[in-house]
Amino acid sequence: MAGVETKLVYFSWVRERVGKSEEKIVLPQDVTTVMDLLLWLKQRDDGFAAALEFPEIIRVALDQEHVEHTAEIGAPREIAIFPPMTGG
């Protein structure tokens, strides 16, 4: 994955807290799982720290397919990051 630019898309209050709806980034070589990604993003700045304060509740989709936090990232074209589902 290292060296490959990936599009990150942020939704709902995650987007509001990070201050952007999407961006293109090159992930560090040691970011290989979804949880690695969330923990890495959390360290970027205060907005990401606020949005990802509890990374275990954040939902992630790789190329529009929801995955577990233990999933390997691989080389998706898009990674979407969502707050938890709410409602009844």
KOLLUMSE-927649 format. One record per residue (C-alpha): residue in one letter; x, y, z. Coordinates in steps of 0.5 Angstrom, whole numbers, plus 500, padded with zeros to 3 digits. Example, Ala and Ser with C-alpha at 12.3 -4.5 7.8 and 13.67 -1.06 7.14 Angstrom:
a525491516/s527498514/
***
This chain:
m500500500/a506505501/g507510496/v500509493/e495515494/t488513497/k482517497/l479518504/v472520505/y469522512/f462522513/s457526518/w460528525/v467525523/r467530517/e465536521/r470534527/v476533522/g474539518/k474536511/s469531507/e475528503/e482528502/k488524498/i493521502/v499516502/l499512508/p505510512/q508503510/d506501518/v499502517/t496495514/t490494518/v483499519/m485500526/d492502524/l489507520/l484510525/l490510530/w494513525/l489518523/k487520530/q495523531/r494527526/d491533529/d486535534/g480535529/f482527528/a483526535/a476529537/a473525531/l477518533/e477519540/f473512541/p476508534/e473502536/i466505535/i468508528/r465504522/v470503515/a468501508/l474499503/d471501496/q464501499/e464495503/h464495510/v470491514/e472490521/h477493524/t482487524/a481487516/e488488512/i487495508/g490492501/a490497496/p483500495/r481506491/e477509497/i476508504/a470511507/i470513515/f463513518/p460515525/p457509529/m449507526/t444511531/g437511531/g432505532/
***
